[in-house]
């Protein structure tokens, strides 16, 4: 019983410590991804953030590699490598041929989908089939041939290049594949009539339903210049549905800097896409940077910090900027703000009158005619270095600890209720003994003594649970209020009452 408060305190401490660890962040710009000024200032912000040793930031090269893996060699280079592998095979150097083919296939899968890629893929798989058979690896040979037949079941081997025995084996694989169970792969896209490619082979347009042998397929969905993220789909069971949000995936680019293209100025959609992108890449926070160009007034370089797990906007800030390069003092100040939530000591951080960002034209406050004061422009930096912030909610550490404390308190109070039910049974049995002895409890009756002792223990346990659970609930409520935006001071009342037969706790207040 005495260990309960200590356990709750330790749990809260662990949650708070975990929340304070430096999150794994992604920096992505939004707007016109071809804008050199946006790319340059975004990269300057990224470099300043990444230079700080305590920050864990997803690198731009890793971003490109994970979402848009590019081949190291061209179509022509890979064709020459396949020709070299074929020469090695004919010269009996099968191990070297296997190495060259495996290496080529890794890059072939990174090529843009289309007929040229499919031809290289077929050439490599057929060579693999031949080479594996020469090594006596019949299962591996059949698996390589099936990579071609499962998508092109009518494919024919050239009789001038393949021996009759090999063509017979190929035909047997074709017949076996025709009899094998099939899976209906259904592909839909948020952009209508998008082209669907499996292993680089075009198989139709969305909405598409394709009957396929079970297995893993590399799939790409393309609409003009818009290309989906590369993904592998596992066709299994009877039906495998797939919906590709091509409008979102096509808005993401990696060069010259990770960017979300914004055409209609819909900020909420952009932030939603940023959260999804963070989830895809497995980061904890996404920092969306952008250039704001109000219809009047200066340009602003702004940054919004988003929590990926909950989708919340944590904080937002920006500074006035001119030209292609961001002022270093303001840039460092903005990095300090988005990473810590605290404004640097050399800055005056101000919100405009209605609490909205000053770069929002609808939120700007006209200068007072008597003084000419601009409420959106702090005065300790130069015109290029003014910093302003909007809506800076507290960190999530205390909020997480409040949830843990509240959950633990509710669980402990629930346990007290269970103990109360068990105590009631002992009380009923004791009353039955009293009735059997003429309304008196006999001290020499061992069963009566056992029931009395059990009831006392349960009463003590229940009282302790109610006190501990109530304390945990109050702690959680206080932590929640501390982590919430400023409100009128809350009032809390905790009541605990106990007597010889039971106990009760109550929590009341205004929040």
Secondary structure, DSSP 4 states (H G I P E B T S, - for coil): -THHHHHHHHHHHHHHHHHHSPPEEEEEEEE-TT-HHHHHHHHHHHHHHHTSTT-EE--HHHHHHHHS---SS-HHHHHHHHHHHHHHHHTT-HHHHHHHHHHHHHHHTTSPSSHHHHHHHHHHHHHHHHHHHHTT-HHHHHHHHHHHHTT-TT----TTTS-HHHHHHHHHHHHHHHHS-EEEEEEEESSSS-EEEETTEEEEESSEEEEEESEEEEEEEEETTEEPPPEEEEE-SSEEEEEE-HHHHTTEE-SSS-EEE-SS--HHHHHHHHHHHHHHHT-SEEEEEEEEE-SSS-EEEEEEEEETTT--EEEEEEEEE-SSS--HHHHHHHHHHHHHS---TT------TTSS-TTSGGGPPPPPTTT---TT--SSS-TTS-EEEE--PPPHHHHHHHHHHHHHHHHHHHHHHHHHHHHHHHHHHHHHHHHHTTS---TT-HHHHHHHHHHHHHHHHHHHHHHHHHHHHHHHHHHHHHHSPP-SPPEEEEEEEE-SS-EEEEEEEE-
